[in-house]
């Protein structure tokens, strides 16, 4: 019996460390059933993910919006993998940052094909969000994100 109790303790401890470690040093945000890493440079903004979730984490195409009263809204359009921004575009008042991401930051010096793919993924994410908004009878926001999808697609023309 002691042997099985020790195994149970190790399993519980392992789950705690794995649960804390999936986001690395980043703070977790989002709903309990769909968490994601809070990009450190986004500060204390309120974050909202609209996209797919898998195993309790943001995973797949979607839109991550960061709000703060009296400040700009920052938006990530693209693909999340296991709660981490993976490939897409961040839009802020400084313009676009596109490509692959690591720890919530776009990686430096990426090949042109990665940047093109990032804008393609961003456009697809905005278009999918537009479709979900249309199904929810939110025509004004659906039209906005459809235009955003088209704008993102034109960036690499």
N, C-alpha and C positions, 0 to 999 in steps of 0.2 A: 504494500500500500504506500509506503514512504516513497518508493521509486516513482509511482504514478503521480503523487502529489508534487514531487520535484519537477516532473515533466510538465504538469499543468502550470506551475509557477513560471517555468522557462517559456512556455508558449504564450502566456499572458504578457510577460515582459517583452517578448519578441514582437507581439502585435502592437504594443504601445510604441516601441521604437520604430517599427515600420510605419505606423500611422503618423508619427511625428516627422519621420524622415522623408516622406514622399514629396514634400515641398521644400526640402533642403532647409536653408536658413530663412526662407521667406515665410511670412505669416499667412495662415490660411484665411480665406474669405469665402463668402457664398453660403448657400443653404447647406444644411447638414447632409442632404442627399446628393449634393452637387458642388463640391468645394473646388477651389482653385487657389493658386499662389497669388498673393497680393504683390504686384510689382513694386519694389521698394521706392522707386523714384516717383510713384504716384501719390505718395504721402497719405494723408488721412481722408481721402475722398471716399464717398460711398460708391461701392462697386456693384454692378449688375451684369450677370452673364445670361445671355439668351442664346442657347445652343444645346447641343447634345450632351448627355452625361452618361458615364459608364462606371459602374462599381463605385458610386459615390463621388466621382470626380468629373469635372468638365472635360469632355473628350469629343473631338470632332469639330465640325464647322460651327461658328457662332460669332456673336458680337459681345465684346466686353466693354462696358461703358463705365467711366469714372467721373463722378460729380462732386462738386463742392460749391456751396453757395458763394456767389461773388467771384468765382474763378472759372476758368475754361473747363469744358468737358473734354476729356481725353477718351478716344475710342480705339480699341483693337478690333480689327476685322480679320478673321482667319481661323486657323486650326489650333485647337488645344490638344495636348497629349497628356493624359494622366494628371490633369490639373495645372499644366504648365503651358504658357504660350509657346507654340512650336514654329509656325510659319504663317506669315501674314503681314499686315500693315497696321502701324499705329498712326492715327491722325491726331495732331494737336495744333495749336496756333503756330508752331514752328514748321508745319508742313507734314510730310509723310516720312516715316521710317519703315523700310520694308526689308524683308528677308527672314532668315532663321533667327530664333531667339534662344537665349540662355539666361536663366535667372531673371526673366522679365525685361531683358535688354537685347536690342538687336545686335547681332554679332557683326564685327567689323569686316570690311573687305570681302564681300561675297561675289561670286560669279554672276554675270548678267542673267543667266538662265534661272538662278535662284530668285533674283529680284522679280523677274517676269512671273515665275510661279507664285511668288508671294502675292503679287497684285491679282493674279487669277483666283487664288484662294480667297483673298479679301473680297473680290467682286462676288464670288459664289456665296460667301457668308452673308453679305449684305442682301443679296437677292433672296436667299432662303429666309432671312429675317423678315424681309418685306412680305413674302408669301405667308408666313405665320401671322403677321400683323393683319394682313388682308382677311385671313380666315377668322380672325378675332374681331372683324368689322371695324378695325382701326385704319380707315382709308387714308387719312392724312399722313400718319406715320409710315404706312405701307408705301405711299407714293414717294416720301422723302428717301427711304432706304432703297427703293428701286432706282431713283436718280443717283444715289450714292454708289450703288452697284455699277451703274453705267460710267460714272466719273472715274471709279477705280479701274475699270476695264480699259478706259482710254489713256491711262497714265503711261502705258508702254507702247502706244502707237508710234 
